[in-house]
Each structure stands twice: as structure tokens, then as C-alpha cells.
Amino acid sequence: MSDVAERIIKVTSETLKVDPGRIKDEMRFVEDLGAESIQSVELVAAFEEEFDIEMDEEAALEVKTVGKAISFITKMLEAEG
């Protein structure tokens, strides 16, 4: 597992109070992990803080699964890199 994936799972686990062992790439933040709308915004903020990036909130909120979040943030980090 990549460093980005591990950090996303850690942040998701802490924000949504879900056991990190339960979090899989294909899981959806809302339907599978129980994120409510305010928690979705909190997740975006937590990812921004964790990775020291600035995400477009609309684009970030369109990311519905853990795997897509990993891809989205990895691409952002590569673009900055």
C-alpha cells in the first residue's frame, strides 16, 4: 500500500470513527462508511491538512470512494511535485 493510501485511510478512520482495518479502496464515504454531509467537508479539510494541499472543494466532494480519493490526491501531489 502506498504512503498516500495509508495516510488517507488513517485520516478517514479518525474523521469518521471507523476501524482502519475495515476501510477498503472500493468503499464509498457516504454509503459504506457512513459519512454525513458535514463529515464530507471535514474529510476534505483533513486531507488538505494531512497532505498540505489546497483542494477544489466541489471537485473533492465529487470523489465518492476511498480509491478515488487516493487517485485524486496522488495526482494533486504529482502536479505540485
C-alpha positions in Angstrom: 0.0 0.0 0.0 1.3 3.4 -0.9 2.1 6.1 1.7 -0.8 8.2 0.3 -3.2 5.3 0.7 -2.1 4.7 4.3 -2.5 8.3 5.2 -5.9 8.6 3.5 -7.1 5.5 5.5 -5.7 7.0 8.7 -7.4 10.3 8.2 -10.7 8.7 7.1 -10.6 6.4 10.1 -10.0 9.3 12.5 -12.6 11.6 10.9 -15.4 9.0 10.5 -14.5 7.0 13.7 -14.2 3.8 11.6 -11.7 0.9 12.2 -8.9 1.4 9.7 -8.9 -2.3 9.0 -12.4 -2.0 7.6 -11.6 0.6 5.1 -11.1 -0.7 1.5 -10.5 1.2 -1.8 -13.9 0.4 -3.2 -15.8 1.7 -0.2 -17.9 4.8 -0.6 -17.5 7.5 2.0 -21.3 8.1 2.5 -22.9 4.8 1.7 -20.3 2.4 3.1 -18.5 4.4 5.8 -21.5 6.5 7.0 -20.1 10.0 6.3 -22.7 12.7 6.7 -22.5 15.9 4.7 -20.6 17.8 7.4 -18.2 14.9 7.7 -17.5 15.0 4.0 -16.4 18.6 4.3 -14.4 17.7 7.4 -12.7 14.9 5.4 -11.7 17.4 2.6 -10.2 19.7 5.3 -8.4 16.8 7.0 -6.9 15.6 3.7 -5.8 19.2 2.9 -4.1 19.4 6.3 -2.6 15.9 6.1 -1.1 16.5 2.6 -0.5 20.3 2.8 -2.6 20.8 -0.3 -5.4 23.1 -1.4 -8.3 21.1 -3.0 -11.1 22.5 -5.1 -14.0 21.7 -2.7 -16.5 20.9 -5.5 -14.1 18.6 -7.2 -13.1 17.0 -3.9 -16.7 16.4 -2.9 -17.3 14.6 -6.2 -14.8 11.9 -5.0 -17.1 9.2 -3.7 -14.8 6.3 -2.8 -11.6 5.7 -0.9 -9.8 4.5 -4.0 -10.8 7.6 -6.0 -9.6 9.8 -3.1 -6.2 8.1 -3.3 -6.0 8.7 -7.1 -7.2 12.3 -6.8 -4.7 13.3 -4.1 -1.9 11.3 -5.7 -2.4 13.3 -8.9 -2.5 16.6 -7.0 0.7 15.8 -5.3 2.4 14.8 -8.5 1.2 18.0 -10.2 2.8 20.0 -7.3 5.9 17.9 -7.2 
